[in-house]
């Protein structure tokens, strides 16, 4: 008996969506570039993003850029204001609490599973070394970036690409919080010795020990941020509104 192969139902209709796929893929790549720049501290909370300037710099169409903006708005990194444009979002204190809630779950679980010195240890150590050098030269923006990279490497110990993507979004959002904080040196520098302690535990294959250190680290950082952030976030919103009025 010969069975006629008509293909998978619905597949022929997908040809009409080919253009949508290519555009979406480009928009996702553009969103990735902008997300990375936000995580590295290049865009300030409350700042307006120019479609023309960014589109020309990246060589993409306005439609592609708007789709990238939409994706990042969904990730809480950007905010669209009717008839005014797209702005880098200013997180709330509730955002800070929620970010740290998720970080505790993800990062602590990732390091808990360490039973031997991981293959990625040189990359983790490199991020700590970069932070040390930034502190020595007084480059507090770079120190903040190095800390972001360090925690991304910790989460990557999970071996999950989905976790990596989620943490990339969270750290970009958290970087917006750091921008609002006054005295970045006071916030970041105190955690450098603790980075080394976590690094030592990971090198020794002591996952539970690293988890204990990391949980306390995140709890202290959250308490410090929440205690200082709320009033500054309100002031930042007021300053942005005054500039735009």
N, C-alpha and C positions, 0 to 999 in steps of 0.2 A: 504494500500500500504506500502510495506516495502522498506525503503531507505537504501541502503548499505552504511555503514559508512567506508569510506576509510581513515579517519583521515584528518588532515589539510594538504593541498598540501605542499610538501617540507620538512615536519617534519622528515620523515624517513631518508632523506639525511643528516640531522644535526648530526646524530650519528657519522658520520665520523669526525666531528669537535669537538668532546668531548674533545680530548686532547688539542686542541687549547684553548678552554674555560678555562680549568684548569690552563694551563700555563699562560694565560693572567691574570687570577685572581691572581696568585702568583706574577707575575711581577708588578701588580698594588699595591699589598701589600708591595712589596719591594720598589717600588717608593714612597709609602707613608712614609715608615720609613726614607728613604734618604731625602725626602722633609722636614720632621719634623726636622731632624738633621741640614739641611741647615738653616731652619727658626730659630733654636736655636743657630746658630753660630758655629757649629762644623766643617764645611768645609769652607775653605778660597777661595775667588775668585782667579782663575788662577791655583789652585792646581790640580794636576793630580790624578785621581781616579784609584786605582789598582783593576782590576777585581779579581785577585787572593785573595788579602787581604779581600776585601769586601765580595766576594763570600764565602770564608771560615768563616768569622765572622757571616754571616747570614745563612749559611748552605744551599745555593741555587746554582743551576747550572749556568754555564757560560751563557748559552742561556737565562735563566730567567733574569739574571742580565743585559745582553745586552738589553733585551726588556725593563727593568726598566729604563736603561740609555736612551733609545730611547724616552720613555714617558717624561722623565724629560728634554730632549733636546727640545722636542716640547713645553714644558712649559717655555723655555728660561732659565732654571736653569743650564743646562750643555751644553757643546759644544764638538762636535766630530771633531777631526783634523786627516786627512788622514795620515795613517802610524805613527801616534804619540800617539793616544789614546783618552781618554775622560777626559775633564777638567771641573772644575767648572767655569761657565761663569762669565766674568766681564761685568756688565751692562754698557750701555752708558748713557750719560746725557739725550738723547732722551727717553730712557727707564724710567728714573726717572720721567720725565714729564708725560709720558703716564700712569705710575703706579698711580701717584697722580690724574690724570684725572679720572681714574676708581674708585679710592678710594672715591673721593668726591661724585660721583654719588651713590655708593653703601652704604657707611657708613652713609652719611647724610640722605639718604632715610630711612635707618633702624631706626635711632634714632628719626626721625621726627614723626614716627607713635606711639611713646610712649605717652600714656595718663594717665598711673598710674604706680606706682612702679612695675617693672616687676618681674616675678618669678625668673628670672636668676640674679637678683640684687646681691645676695651674691657672685656669681661667678665673676661678674664684679668687685665688691669691692675687692675681694681676689687678683685679678691681680694688682690693684692699691696698695694694701698693700705690695705685693711682691716687687713691684717697689720701694716703700718707704724704705723697709728693705735693698734692694740692694744698694740704694743710701747711706744709713747710714753706710754700711760696705765698701763702695767704690768699689763694684763689678759692674763695668759698663757694662760688657757683660751680666750679669743677668738682669740689668736694661733694656737693649735693648730687651731682651727676654720677660720681663714682659710687656713692651710697645706693643710688637707684640701681646701677648696674650690679652691685654686689647682691642686692636682694633678688634681682631677676635671676642671677646665677643660683642662688639658694633654691628658688622655686623650681628651676630647671632640673634640680636633682630628682624631681618626681618622674622625669622621663616622659612627660605628657606634653604634646604640642598644644593641646587645648588649654592646659594650665599656663603655658608660656604666653599664649595670646591674651588670656585673661589678666595675667599679672602685668603684661605690657600696658594694657589699658588702665589698670589701677595705678601703676606708678606714674603714668602721664598725668592722671588726675591729681595724684598726691603732689606732684611737682608744682601744680598750680597753688596748692596750699602753702608750700614752702615759699613761694614768691611773696605771699601776703605777710609772712612772718618777718618781723624785724630781727636784726642781729643774726643773720644766718650762721655766723661763726659760733655763737653761743648754742645754737641748736645742734649743728652737725658735729662740731669738734668733740663733744663729750662722748660720742658714740664710736669714735675710732678705736679706743682700747677694747671696746666690746666686740667690734668686728674681728679683732685679732683673737679674742677668746673663742668666739664661734668658729673661726677658721682653724684654730688648734684642735678643737673637738672633732671637726670634720676630718682633719688630717689623721687623727688617731682612730677614725672609724667609730667614734662615740656618738651615734645618732641621738639617743635619749638625752645625753648631756648637752648636745648642741640645741636640741629642742627646748630644754629648760632655760638655757641662756637666751635663746631667741624670743621665747614667750615673754620673759621679763623685760627684755629690750623693747619689744613692741608695746607692752603695757605702759612702760615708762614714757615712750615716745608719744603714745596717744594721750596720756595724761598731760604731758607738757604742751602738746599742740592744742588740745581742747581748752586748757586753762588760759592760753594766750591768744587763741585764734578768733573767737567770736567777735570781739570788739573791733579787731583790725579788719575783719571781713566786711563788717558794716561800714567802717570808715572808707574802705576801698571802693565799695559800691557807691557811696556818697560822692567820692572824688570823681569817679567815672561819670556819674550822672551830671555833676557840675560841669565837666569838660564838654559833655555832649549837648548841654542845654543852650 
